[in-house]
Amino acid sequence: MSNVHQLELDVLNDASVLLRIVSVCHQRRYRIVSLHYEHSAGAPAGYVRLGVEAGQPHPERLEMWLASLVHVLRVRASPQAAAEAG
């Protein structure tokens, strides 16, 4: 999995956030290789783990674009991805 850039996103509990995430990746030409969404029925927030193909220039830009989306609370590189890079 070393050729995958993993991101973790805290999101509001709204399924439309998935469409927004996928749309940003598609528009910015980041190829999604994995997408996992978790939420609880009564919880106000959910969790997304996103894997995009590594090797794209400036992965921090993708983090910035995703963080600016409605319903996205926080974006961070996965600690697993950081360990694999180091």
Secondary structure as the mmCIF struct_conf table of DSSP 4:
data_model
#
loop_
_struct_conf.conf_type_id
_struct_conf.id
_struct_conf.beg_label_comp_id
_struct_conf.beg_label_asym_id
_struct_conf.beg_label_seq_id
_struct_conf.end_label_comp_id
_struct_conf.end_label_asym_id
_struct_conf.end_label_seq_id
TURN_TY1_P TURN_TY1_P1 SER A 2 ASN A 3
STRN STRN1 VAL A 4 LEU A 12
BEND BEND1 ASN A 13 ASN A 13
TURN_TY1_P TURN_TY1_P2 ALA A 15 ALA A 15
HELX_RH_AL_P HELX_RH_AL_P1 SER A 16 GLN A 27
TURN_TY1_P TURN_TY1_P3 ARG A 28 ARG A 29
HELX_LH_PP_P HELX_LH_PP_P1 TYR A 30 ARG A 31
STRN STRN2 ILE A 32 HIS A 39
TURN_TY1_P TURN_TY1_P4 ALA A 41 GLY A 42
BEND BEND2 PRO A 44 PRO A 44
STRN STRN3 ALA A 45 GLU A 53
TURN_TY1_P TURN_TY1_P5 ALA A 54 GLY A 55
BEND BEND3 PRO A 57 PRO A 57
HELX_RH_AL_P HELX_RH_AL_P2 PRO A 59 ALA A 67
TURN_TY1_P TURN_TY1_P6 SER A 68 SER A 68
BEND BEND4 LEU A 69 LEU A 69
TURN_TY1_P TURN_TY1_P7 VAL A 70 HIS A 71
STRN STRN4 VAL A 72 ALA A 77
HELX_RH_AL_P HELX_RH_AL_P3 PRO A 79 ALA A 85
#
